[in-house]
Amino acid sequence: MTADPQEGSTSMSERLQQNQLVINEFRSADGIVGGDFEGVPLLLLTTIGARSGQPRTMPMTYLRDGARLVVFAANGGRENHPGWYHNLLAAPTASIEVGSETYGVTATEIEGVERERLWAQQLEHTPYFAGFQERSGRRVPVVALARTAD
């Protein structure tokens, strides 16, 4: 879960269990999640596993940028990129759930000046993301999700 500043201290199994609880709460309450994530803009991103071919759903924070939603492959400050990022590199189409709405998206990695602008905007809302990037020793990818035509 990219929204949790303490995530780096949990095992993979614990993270998957925590994510499933957030997914269940999100879906049962039309996108509203309480606790540590109350008031945090969350979406559910479903990608197709690059190796498994199976759907994979991840809750994550996002930043609205016009018609696009922007997500950040911070992976809680871990050295490696998150699985969903690798999945989108392999197949840039996915689906998202925002509130009670579900729709298809196409992912595009953002670079250069635009990446810096979006990263700075995200840090205004979630300053702990700076620590994720510092701890990871890598540049956190910024990914725009644009709605596909239905």
N, C-alpha and C positions, 0 to 999 in steps of 0.2 A: 504494500500500500504506500504510495508515494506521499500520502498526506501525513504520515506519522513520523515525527522527529525522533522517536525512540526506536524506530524499526530496526536499525542496525544491530540491536542486541538480541533479536529473536531468531530461532531456527526456521528453516524453510517450512517444516510441518506446522509450526505455530503460526507463521505468516499466512499460510494457506487457510488454516482454520479461522484466523481473524478476518481474512478477506471474505470468506464464505459467510461469516456472520454479518459483515457490512453489506454484502450483496443481498442477503435475505432481507435485512432491514430496509435497504434501498427499495427493493421490489415490492415489499409489503406496504410501504408508506409513500408511494409515488415519488421516489427520489429524495425523500427527507431522511436524514440520518442524524442521530443524536450523539450524545457522549462527546468524545474528543473531536468529532467531526461536525458538531452542530454549527450551522451557519457557513460551513466550508463548501464551496461549489464542487460537487462530485458528479462524475459520470461513470458508467460501466462501459468498458471497451471490450468487445469480443472480437478476437483475431482467430485465425486458423493456425494451429501449431505448425511451424516450418518443418519439423521432423515428424511429428505425430499425425498431422492432418486433422487433428481434433480441435473443436472450438475451445478457446481459452478466454475466460472472462476475468477482467481485473478492474477493481474500483480505483479511481484516481482523481486527483484534483485537476482542475482545468482553468484556463483563462479564456474569456470570450474576447475575440478580436474580429469585430464586424460579424460577418456570417459564419466565420470559422470558430472552432474550438481548438485551443492549443494545449498540448500536454507535454510533460517534461520527463525524460527518461533518466531520472535521478537515481532510481533504485535504492532509495534510502541511504545513499552515500557508499554503496558497495563499489568495488573496483570494476565489476562487469556491468554491461548494459542489461536492462531487464529483458525477460523473455518476450514480452509483447513488442518491444522495439525490434528484435530480431525477426519476429513473425511479420511485422509490417514491412521490413526490408524485403522479405521473401515474397510477400503478397500485400500490396498497399491498400487493398480494400478490406473493410471491416464493418462492424455495426456498433452503434453506441446507443445507450439508454441515458436520457437526460430527463429528469422528472418522470413523467408517465409516458414519454414519447420514445419510440425506438426507430432508428433510421440508419441507412447505409452511409458510409463515408469513404473518402479516399484520403490517404495519408501522404503528406509531403514533408520531408525534413527541411527545416528553415535554416539558412546560413547567413553569414555576413551581418550587415547593419540591421537587417530585419530581425535576425536571431537575437542580437544584443538588445534591441528595443523590447522584444517580448520577454527576454530573460529579466531585464530590469523591471518591467511591469510586474512580473511574477514575484520578484523579490520584495516589492512593496507590500504584497498581500501575504506572502509566506517567506519571511526573511531567513528562516532556517534552511531553505533550499541552498543558500550560499555555503553552509556547512556541508551539505551533501556533496556539492561539487568539490569543495576543498578536500574532504575525507576520501573521496573516490580517486583523486589524482587524475581525473579525466574530465573532458569538457562534456557537460550534460547536453545530449541532443534535445532539440526543440522540434516538436512535430505538430503541424497543423492538420486538423481533420475537417475536410470540406464535405458538406452534404452532397450525396450523389442524387441525380435525377431519379425520381421514383418510377 
